[in-house]
Structures are given as C-alpha cells and as structure tokens.
Amino acid sequence: MCGIVGYLGSQQATPIILDGLRRLEYRGYDSAGIATLDQGQVTIRRAEGKLARLESLLANQPLSGTVGIGHTRWATHGRPSEINAHPHVAGGIVVVHNGIIENYLELKRKLLDLGHRFSSETDTEIIAHLVEQHFKETADFESAVRRALGEVRGAFAVAILCAQQPDRLIAAKQGSPLVVGQGQGEYFVASDIPAMLSHTRQMVFLDDGELVSFSPSEMVFSTLAGEPLQKLAKTITWSPVMAEKGGYRHFMLKEIYEQPRAIADTIAGRVRENLGEVFLEGLKLNESELAALDRICLVACGTSWHAALVGKFLIEKHVRLPVEVDIASEFRYRDPVVTAKTLVLVISQSGETADTLAALREAHRRGGKVVAICNVVESSIARESDGVIYTHAGPEIGVASTKAFTTQLVSLYLFTLHLARVRATLGQEKLRTMLSDLLSLPRKVEECLGLDAAIEQAAQTVFQARDFLFLGRGNQFPIALEGALKLKEISYIHAEGYPAGEMKHGPIALIDEHLPVVVLAPHNATLEKVAANMEEVQARGGRVLAVSDRADGDLLAKV
Ligand code: M6R
C-alpha cells in the first residue's frame, strides 16, 4: 500500500502535497517524493525513509510550481531507496503509482527492445516509459495514458504529469483507491480523504476503470476506454481534526482512546432496545434472504480475521447457523463451497485489502451473496459488496488496528442479533438484555482506559522479555491471537497466541522465568480451566499477567 497525492491550481503545489502525504503516511513510509511542473520544467525531489527526510531535503532544495504529484511508498517491487522512490520519470512523463503491475517484466522487455533505459527496480517506472512511448506516437497526453494503461495488468491508482502539456494532470484507477477533491479553481487527487480534507469537502470517488483529466478550468471524467462519464461529488463530513493526532503522541494511542466514541458511533441509530431490534441500514439483504441462508463464511486478513474468529462464536452460539472462517489470501485457492444460500461476510477496515477483495469477487463468481463489514466509506470492498455494515470508527491512521477491531466486533454482534431475531433463535427478552449490554459497552471501555496507569506499571515489569505467550479459551482465543499480533507489530517482540487448553501439547516446554504469559481470564464458564492453565505456567517458573473483568481473590492468588 502506498499513498499518492496530486494538485493542480493556483497555489504552490509542494506544501499542499507534503501536507497530504503526511496524512497518508499510514499507507507507507519507506520513501517519499514530489515532482512539480514549472514553466514546462519537471523537477523531482525524492528521499529514502520517512517523510521528514523529504521535508528536510525540500527545505534546502525547494520546488516551485502550481501543478505537482507526490508519493509515500511501501515497497513491493524494488527495495526502499531513493532510486526506487516515486515519482518516476521518462522523457517528460512523470508518474506516481499505488498498486502492483503484474505483467511488468513482459512490458519491460518490450520497452527495452524499443530502446528505453530504466533507472529503478520498480514496476511503476514501466508506466512512465509506456506513456512516453505512446506520447511519441500520438502527441496526445491523454490518449497516451489510455493506451499505456490498456497494456498493464494488475492494480493501479496513478497520477501522471507531462512536461509538454504542463497545464494537465491525469489520474486513473484500477483496483487501488483514488479520490478526487474539488476546491475553488483548484483540484486534488489522493489515495484517501484525509489528504485533502483541509482544502475541500467536495469529493468524487473514482471507480475501477475510470480516468480523470484536470486542467485549470475543469475536470473531465471518462472510462479508460474513453467513454465520457458524469460523476457526482459527495460532501464529506469528517472534520480535519478527526484525522489529526489530537494531542496524543501517536495515532495508535489516539485511536485506542477513541474507542468509546467509535463504538458508540457504530451502535448509534441501529438499536431499538425496547423492541429487541437491530436496524442495519446498508445490509440490503431482506428478512426472507437472511432466513434462507444455510451457511456463513467469514473472510478477512490479519486483525480483521481475528474479529471474524470471534464472529464465528457469536453467530454459531446465538443463531445456530454453521460458520466457517477463512484467511482471505487462502480462500480463493481452496475451491471453497459457496452456493446461493451462502452468505460471505468479508471484514476489512480499509476496504482495499487486495486478498479480501479477491475473495469477495470469488464468492460472487460462485453465486454467493457478499456483505462487508468495513470502515472506509466508498472503498472498493464496500462498493463491490451486495450490502455493507459500516463500522463508524473514523479514519484509522495508525497502521496497527485498534478501534477498527473493536468496532468490527460490535458490528458482528449487531449482525448476530439481527440474524437471531429474523431466524427466531433468540427471544425478545434475551435480545433486549444483549442490546442493553451492548449499549453499556462504551462506558465499560472508558473504565478500561482508566486503568492505563496500572497497565503501564505491569508493562514495566516485563518490557525486557524477548518472547511472550498469550493464552485464551473459547472466544478469548482470537483475542489472544490479536494481543500477540499487536505486540509483534508494535514492539518487535516475538509473541504467540494459543488456545490455553493446547498449551500442554507442546508450548509448555518453552515456559520459564523469561517467558511472560498473558492469560485472558474473564469470568465465564471456562474460568476454572483457565486458572488451571495459570497454575501449570507457574509450576514451571513462568510469570502470569492475567487480564480479567473482575478483581477476584482466588484468581489473583494465582498471578
Ligand atoms: O484493512 P483490512 O482490515 O482489510 O486489513 C487487514 C490487515 O492488514 C489488518 O487487519 C492488519 O493485520 C492490522 N492493521 C494489524 O494491526
């Protein structure tokens, strides 16, 4: 995933693009670059590493021009380096790209035969050379872009400049996100909304196979094949502050503390507690379609997959419908059974995860209905699904999912209760109780966040450990997996999530005083068994950090 930004207007482009890139750093941060056009002259600045490196470079070597494009990269083809950083240029054609060109080697060979010489290891540079080649033949920038993009296979969102047509900026997409912003006599294009939000709220979402051509007086939409298109702008209501760090040290921390708000927003307007009813506005499947289902497949990646594992517990317990859970990158390769009675529920924060999108398309191909639980409005996954349950978590800028995860769980809970009412597997009284529990969740999460000082203290006692084990039973096992993933991702500490009952079948051999064990021990039917697991850990000299919902003398005695 990378972030791209483009600007055409009357202001200096560089500060606007830099600001946009700063808000897109969550999409990638191994290198960055900006190109501007000034009096037909292309100038490029690129730097390896975080955006701050590019900012220092620009402070010493400023760029002028009122048209420009920028990129923040997360390497796919070619290691992170200045030479591989975007923008890439060939004969006055300048390109930034998010996505992967699958046939780039084949195209590269063809271009080498035509005399093109490459300076990077990226797939993106192919696009610059292809456009250059077609521009030589047609002398028309827009048709050169169309022809070039017609030759590439794979995913792209691109923004392209041409030194010979300095008052134009062209952008197009296939499989990667791209949003267009319209200001007063100025235009923006970016991978995501926050990049433009401080300049405009009027945004147009490009669909796959679409192209937009900007000039100082207009923006013109068309398909990649050249058919004219009318696209309507939507007014985005997110405040720019929602996309800022809000006083926290980093986005992840801010987003952790946003959870009560995010959860409340996800529930808002969807619950009629007195009737025991849930209303999911975007679900689109009517009650008879829901009643006819004979199976649900939950499909997702990473954290969203952990949410899916919890979803299986919820749906099977309360709806008594068989549920399978798949890792999205495996789904399409295992010849899955999907029929007209299967609901495939894909879960994705970004709505752009390539494997989840591919699984969604596979499910459609096999005749299944697809509903998405998704955070990003108008994302590819949201648009291609038959129905959507949006998690109203707001933008998740921190790469590590936090509020996205908890709002996914809330959405799964809402969906479960809706299904349970439609299929009459839970009575009204039970539904009311469960909804009332749900409505108290924001307050309970607030209480948990109030424990931050005690949690920090506990962390002080174990922060030097190099390995951790996370244990949980039942629906706490996926939470253990998520805890381990967060520790790996954020602290670079090796951690494993395990079903507590499986510990004796192998991992117990690892336990000693150097391996802290985080045990998820809520007061539920499995608590006694979990307590027994804690004793096993302690018998081997291991240290237990228990996470529970109630202070319990017996339990604490084991910690
Ligand atoms: O946007 P998605 O939910 O589809 O992303 C899937 C995973 O990449 C994501 O959940 C990832 O595992 C988390 N950000 C890790 O914290």
Residues whose N, C-alpha, C, O or C-beta is under 5 A from the ligand:
A	BS01	M6R	C301 G302 T303 S304 I347 S348 Q349 S350 G351 T353 V399 A400 S401
